Amino acid sequence: MSDALNLVYMTTRDKNEAIQIGRLLVEKRLVACVNILDNMTSIYQWQGNIEEDQETVMIAKTRQDLFEEVVSTVKAHHSYDCPCIVAVPIAEGNPEYLAWLVQETKTDLE
């Protein structure tokens, strides 16, 4: 198991989709926790047009070695063709919290 930890930033079309995906990720022990922030405004280019939409942000905490499984799980349950799923390394943090994060995510043997 790697000691590297990530925050995984994702967006969804709405709060209900974020809750569904977030619960699934926690139940599968792919992430220790998901924070959901509703009603974010996104402005972006998509298929040649400038779009403006309300979205919901998800921030998950997990181990770096679980990232690819997080991506495949999210993509399998997401309504977007190309969902935003990006990892940001956690450089430092409360040692007790980081230990909990590792404890609550599945090991390679599970």
N, C-alpha and C positions, 0 to 999 in steps of 0.2 A: 504494500500500500504506500502511496505517495503521501508525503507530508504537505504537499502544495494544496492550497485552498483557493477557491474562486467565489466571487459574486457573479451570478449569471443574470444579466439584464435582458428582459424580454418584454414585448408588447403584445397585447391581444385586442380584439375588436371591442370587447366589453368586459365588465366585471364578472359576469356569469362564466364566460369562457376562462377567465383567469382563475377563478375559484375551482372550476372543474380540473384544469391542468395542474394547478398548484396542489390540490388534494391528491391527485394521482402521483405526482412526483414525491410527495411526502410519504404516502402509503407504500410506494415501491422502495422507499429509503434511498432514493437517488439524491435527495436534498434534505437538509435538516430543517429548513424553514423557508417559507415564502412570504414576502411582504407584498401586498397588493395596494397600488395607488390608483384610484379611479379618476376619470375625467381629465386626462392629460390631453392637450392639444398637440397634434403632430402635423407638421407641414413638410412635405416631401415631394420628390419627383417620382412618378410611376407611369410607365408606358407613355412617355412624352408629355405628360400633363403635370401641372403643379396641383397637388391634392392637399386638403386640410380636413382632418378628421379628429374626432374624439376617440381616444384609445385608453386602455388600462395598462399600467406598468406593473410588471412582476419583477421582483428582485429575489433570487434564490441564493442560498448559501450551500456550498457543496465542496467536495474534493475534486481536484483537477482531473484525477483519473476516472471520474464518473461523467465528465462533460459530454463525451460522445454519446453515451446512453441517455443523458438528459436531452440532447438535441434530437435524437431519433424518437424519443417518447413524445416530446413536444410537437414535432412535425407530424406525427401520426394522429394527433388529436387537435390540431390547430386548424382554424378556418382559412388562414392566409396561404397563398401559394408560396410565398417567400417570407416566413416570419423572422422578425428580428430576434436573434438569440446570440448574445455575445458574452464572453467571459472576461472578467477583470480580476487579475490576481490580487489576493489579500496579502499585503506585505507584512502587516503586523496587526495585533489585536489583543484583547483581553485573553490571557492564556486559558482561563477557565472556560470562556465561551468557545474558543477555538477547539479545545479538547472535547467539549460537548458536541460541536459540529461534527467532528470525526466520529465520535461514539454513535451518533444518531444516523449516520449514513452507512449503507451496507458495506461489508468488507468484500474483497475479491473472492473469498471462499464461499460466500452465501449465494 
